[in-house]
Amino acid sequence: MQETPEDKALEDRLGASKFSGEGFLGTDHRPVDEIVAADLHALAQLGVSKETLLAALRDAFEKARAALGGEVAIRPGVTAVAHESMGRIPSPFRGDGV
């Protein structure tokens, strides 16, 4: 499949930078669409919808944010901490952060 300019721009934003070190995808050098397809397949194998995952992540974020920097238990063996900083944080997604 031909890579679009938008795909290339996203891969560039996900890549290594001063802020993200190795990049938002770490050492995974597969194309973004391949990574997303594999993730969707893994979710399907687990019987978890994108919406269920999103709701769980939002819940964890809200609990961590409410803990004001303290560690909060999400479920047995899983904890979360929200860190705040001043300024804008770079994001690979347009409209979020910088």
C-alpha positions as CSV (number, residue, x, y, z in Angstrom):
1,M,0.0,0.0,0.0
2,Q,1.3,3.5,-0.9
3,E,2.1,5.6,2.1
4,T,0.2,8.9,2.1
5,P,1.8,12.2,3.2
6,E,-0.4,12.1,6.3
7,D,1.0,8.6,7.1
8,K,4.5,9.8,6.7
9,A,3.9,12.9,8.8
10,L,2.4,10.7,11.6
11,E,5.4,8.4,11.5
12,D,7.7,11.4,11.7
13,R,5.8,12.7,14.8
14,L,5.9,9.3,16.4
15,G,9.7,9.0,15.8
16,A,12.6,9.8,18.1
17,S,13.0,13.3,19.3
18,K,14.6,15.3,22.2
19,F,11.3,14.8,24.1
20,S,10.5,11.2,23.4
21,G,14.0,9.6,23.2
22,E,13.5,6.5,21.0
23,G,10.1,7.8,20.0
24,F,6.6,7.1,21.0
25,L,6.8,3.6,19.5
26,G,10.1,2.7,21.1
27,T,12.1,0.2,19.0
28,D,9.2,-1.1,17.0
29,H,10.0,-0.2,13.4
30,R,6.9,-1.6,11.8
31,P,4.7,0.8,9.8
32,V,2.1,2.5,12.0
33,D,-0.8,0.9,10.2
34,E,0.7,-2.6,10.8
35,I,1.1,-1.8,14.5
36,V,-2.5,-0.7,14.7
37,A,-3.7,-3.7,12.9
38,A,-1.8,-6.0,15.2
39,D,-3.2,-4.2,18.2
40,L,-6.8,-4.5,16.9
41,H,-6.2,-8.2,16.3
42,A,-4.9,-8.6,19.9
43,L,-7.9,-6.8,21.3
44,A,-10.2,-9.0,19.2
45,Q,-8.5,-12.2,20.5
46,L,-9.0,-11.0,24.1
47,G,-12.6,-10.1,23.4
48,V,-12.0,-6.4,24.3
49,S,-13.5,-3.7,22.2
50,K,-11.7,-0.4,21.6
51,E,-14.5,1.3,23.5
52,T,-14.0,-0.9,26.6
53,L,-10.2,-0.3,26.5
54,L,-10.8,3.5,26.1
55,A,-13.2,3.5,29.1
56,A,-10.7,1.6,31.2
57,L,-7.9,4.0,30.3
58,R,-10.1,7.0,31.0
59,D,-11.1,5.6,34.4
60,A,-7.5,4.9,35.3
61,F,-6.5,8.5,34.2
62,E,-9.3,10.1,36.2
63,K,-8.4,8.0,39.3
64,A,-4.8,8.9,39.0
65,R,-5.5,12.6,38.4
66,A,-7.8,12.7,41.5
67,A,-4.9,11.2,43.6
68,L,-2.9,14.4,43.0
69,G,0.4,12.7,42.3
70,G,-0.1,9.8,44.6
71,E,-0.1,6.2,43.5
72,V,-3.6,4.7,43.0
73,A,-4.6,1.1,42.7
74,I,-6.5,0.4,39.5
75,R,-6.8,-3.4,40.0
76,P,-4.7,-6.0,41.7
77,G,-1.1,-5.6,40.5
78,V,-1.9,-2.4,38.5
79,T,-1.3,1.1,39.8
80,A,-1.3,4.5,38.2
81,V,0.2,7.9,38.9
82,A,-0.5,11.2,37.1
83,H,2.3,13.7,36.8
84,E,1.7,17.3,36.0
85,S,4.2,19.7,34.5
86,M,4.1,23.3,33.4
87,G,4.1,24.1,29.8
88,R,2.9,22.1,26.8
89,I,3.9,18.5,26.3
90,P,4.6,17.4,22.7
91,S,2.1,15.0,21.3
92,P,2.3,13.0,18.1
93,F,-1.4,13.7,17.5
94,R,-2.5,17.0,16.0
95,G,-4.5,19.2,18.4
96,D,-3.1,17.5,21.6
97,G,-0.1,19.1,23.4
98,V,2.2,20.9,20.9
